[in-house]
């Protein structure tokens, strides 16, 4: 049956919990607590600072350019070399700064 014919999963207070539709099981399935969720997406080719009102826990940055880029989380600077991808779970953070002069794509995870 299609997903829109089934009720979503709720907690004891009747609020929806994080979940996804499993086509094989034909039902909604709770997301594991340790499953990262993409909270923000950004692409560009210039410096950017993103601030969040709640804590993030990871980042994935694809450096599509010919120049290295750096990003700063919790005061720690990391380099992503040209053509490389960085994927990491980090200590909780509410701000990330990317210093770039070439094209990149970034997903921030909660």
DAPE-V638785 format. One record per helix or strand of 2 or more residues. SS is the DSSP state (~ for helix, > for strand). FROM is the first residue (numbers start at 1). TO is the last residue. If there is no record, write none. Layout:
ss | from | to
SS | FROM | TO
SS | FROM | TO
This chain:
ss | from | to
~ | 3 | 5
> | 19 | 22
> | 27 | 30
> | 38 | 44
> | 48 | 63
> | 69 | 73
> | 76 | 80
> | 85 | 99
> | 104 | 109
